[in-house]
Amino acid sequence: MKLSIIREDGAVYQDGVAHLNLNLSYIPSNIHALQWNNDKGWIEYSQDSDGNKQANESINVLPEWANSAITSWVSANSINYSANTANT
């Protein structure tokens, strides 16, 4: 699975399918984004008020907040699928 999560945009991209403006307020405020490809990825951090930014962190396990973002994506995808099916 390829996954990108961008907190400020409320964006979750999974395997090329994007859902935007999701409520991702549960993601820590110092997180800018998460990038994931199959079994590894990294977390990108936001700049702090002094303009400093923590280096990207390599990960091989998705954090719990990323799993919650996937759940939000699945929900949005289901709603979108249902809406498209109802209109055909």
N, C-alpha and C positions, 0 to 999 in steps of 0.2 A: 504494500500500500504506500502510495505517495501522499503526503499530508503537509499542508502549510496552514498555519494559524497566525493571523495578524490581529492582535488584540485591539488596537486603536480603530481599525476598520470594521471590527465585528465580522471578520472574514474567515471562513474555513473552506479550504480547497482539498478535496479528497479525490484522488485518481482523476484529476482534470475537471471535476464538477465543483463549481463554486456556489456558496451561499453567503450572501453579504448582509450586513446590518443585523447580525445575530447578537443577542445579549451575552457578551463574554466578560461581564463585570467580575466574575469569580476568578479570573486570571490575575495573578499578582501584578501590581501596577509597574513594577520594574522590568516586566517582560515586554519586549517589542513583538517578537515572533518566534515560532517554532517551525523548523523544517525537518521532515522525516522521510526516509526512503527505505522501505521494507523493514529493516531491523536495526537501524541506527539513524541518528540525526543530530541536531544541535538546537540550542536555545540562543536566541539573539536578545540582548538586553537593551533597554532604553537608556538614554542619557539621564543623569541625575540633574538636580538644579544647578550644580556647579559645572555642568558640561562634561562630566566624566562618564565613561561607559565601561561596564564590566566586559571582559573578553567573552566571546561566544563560548558556550559550554557544550562539549560533546556528550551525547547521551545514547544509551542502548536500551532504555526502558522509558516508555512514555509516562510523564507525570500524570497524576490523577486529574489535574485541570485539563489536560489534553484529551483524556478519555471523556470528560464532560463536554468538551467542545465537539468531539465526534458524535456524542449523543444529540447535541443541538443540531449538527449537520444532518444526521439521520432523520430527525423530526422534521426539519425544513424540507428535506428531500421527499419525505412521505407526503407532506402537505402539497408540495409542488406536483408530485406524481398524481395525487388524487384530483387536484384542480385540473390538470391537463386531461386526465381520463374522463372527467365529468363533461368536458367541453368537446369531446369527440363523438 
